[in-house]
Amino acid sequence: MSKLKIVIDPGSSATKVAYCLENASTQCFVMSPYCAAVPSDYPQSSGWGMGYTHVENAWVSHGDTCYLLGAGAKKFQGSAVRNNDLKYIKALYKILGVLSHIQSQL
């Protein structure tokens, strides 16, 4: 089993990521900072996410809750990270989206 080393900064300007698998080169990427709550069936709707890379249209769901991440979430009210927001509220969803993206790349 390979070890994954990862650094994630779920900041307000962008989510910045650097990761490396054992004996491999370091990979880096950024994701738009947006995160928005949407109806749980939204990601399955036709045409959603067209024109965005995987990391920019990631989504995380649990039960009846669903969050769009990246540029795909930009059009939804409350998606932007504001300086008066507590970052940890949306950071968990961003981290799960990042881990999903890395898994899809491996």
C-alpha positions as CSV (number, residue, x, y, z in Angstrom):
1,M,0.0,0.0,0.0
2,S,1.4,3.4,-1.0
3,K,1.5,6.3,1.4
4,L,-0.1,9.6,0.4
5,K,1.3,12.8,1.6
6,I,-1.0,15.8,1.0
7,V,-1.2,19.5,1.9
8,I,-4.6,21.3,1.4
9,D,-5.2,25.0,1.9
10,P,-9.0,25.5,1.6
11,G,-8.5,29.3,1.4
12,S,-10.9,32.0,0.3
13,S,-9.0,32.8,-3.0
14,A,-8.7,29.1,-4.0
15,T,-8.3,25.7,-2.6
16,K,-4.6,24.9,-3.1
17,V,-3.4,21.3,-3.1
18,A,0.0,19.5,-3.3
19,Y,0.3,15.8,-3.0
20,C,2.7,13.0,-3.5
21,L,2.6,9.2,-3.5
22,E,5.5,7.3,-2.2
23,N,8.4,7.3,-4.8
24,A,6.5,9.6,-7.1
25,S,6.8,13.3,-8.1
26,T,4.8,15.9,-6.3
27,Q,1.5,17.0,-8.0
28,C,-0.2,20.3,-7.5
29,F,-3.6,21.8,-8.5
30,V,-6.0,24.5,-7.5
31,M,-9.8,24.5,-7.3
32,S,-12.1,27.6,-7.3
33,P,-13.1,28.4,-3.7
34,Y,-16.9,28.1,-4.2
35,C,-19.0,25.6,-2.2
36,A,-22.8,25.6,-2.3
37,A,-25.6,23.6,-0.8
38,V,-27.9,22.2,-3.5
39,P,-30.8,19.7,-3.7
40,S,-29.5,16.2,-3.3
41,D,-30.6,15.2,-6.9
42,Y,-28.9,18.2,-8.6
43,P,-25.7,16.4,-9.6
44,Q,-27.7,13.7,-11.5
45,S,-29.6,16.3,-13.5
46,S,-28.8,16.5,-17.2
47,G,-26.2,18.9,-18.4
48,W,-24.7,19.6,-14.9
49,G,-21.0,20.2,-14.8
50,M,-20.5,20.4,-18.6
51,G,-17.5,22.4,-19.6
52,Y,-15.6,22.0,-16.2
53,T,-12.8,19.8,-15.3
54,H,-13.5,17.1,-12.7
55,V,-12.1,19.1,-9.8
56,E,-14.1,22.2,-10.8
57,N,-17.4,20.2,-10.7
58,A,-16.9,18.0,-7.8
59,W,-19.7,17.3,-5.4
60,V,-20.1,15.7,-2.0
61,S,-23.3,14.3,-0.6
62,H,-24.4,12.7,2.6
63,G,-28.0,11.7,3.2
64,D,-30.2,14.6,2.1
65,T,-27.4,17.1,2.0
66,C,-25.4,17.8,-1.2
67,Y,-22.6,20.4,-1.8
68,L,-21.2,21.4,-5.2
69,L,-17.6,22.5,-5.2
70,G,-15.4,24.6,-7.5
71,A,-16.5,26.7,-10.5
72,G,-19.7,24.6,-10.9
73,A,-21.0,26.0,-7.6
74,K,-20.3,29.7,-8.4
75,K,-23.8,30.5,-9.6
76,F,-25.5,29.5,-6.4
77,Q,-26.3,31.9,-3.6
78,G,-24.0,31.6,-0.7
79,S,-21.3,29.8,-2.6
80,A,-18.5,32.4,-2.2
81,V,-16.2,32.2,0.8
82,R,-16.5,35.5,2.7
83,N,-14.0,36.8,5.2
84,N,-16.6,36.7,8.0
85,D,-17.5,33.1,7.3
86,L,-15.8,30.3,9.4
87,K,-13.7,28.4,6.9
88,Y,-14.0,25.1,8.6
89,I,-17.7,24.9,7.8
90,K,-17.0,24.5,4.1
91,A,-13.4,23.1,4.4
92,L,-14.6,19.5,5.1
93,Y,-16.6,19.4,1.9
94,K,-13.6,20.8,-0.1
95,I,-11.2,18.3,1.5
96,L,-13.5,15.4,0.6
97,G,-13.8,16.7,-3.0
98,V,-10.0,17.0,-3.3
99,L,-9.6,13.4,-2.0
100,S,-12.1,12.2,-4.6
101,H,-10.3,14.1,-7.4
102,I,-7.0,12.6,-6.3
103,Q,-8.5,9.1,-6.2
104,S,-9.9,9.5,-9.7
105,Q,-6.4,10.6,-11.0
106,L,-4.8,7.4,-9.5
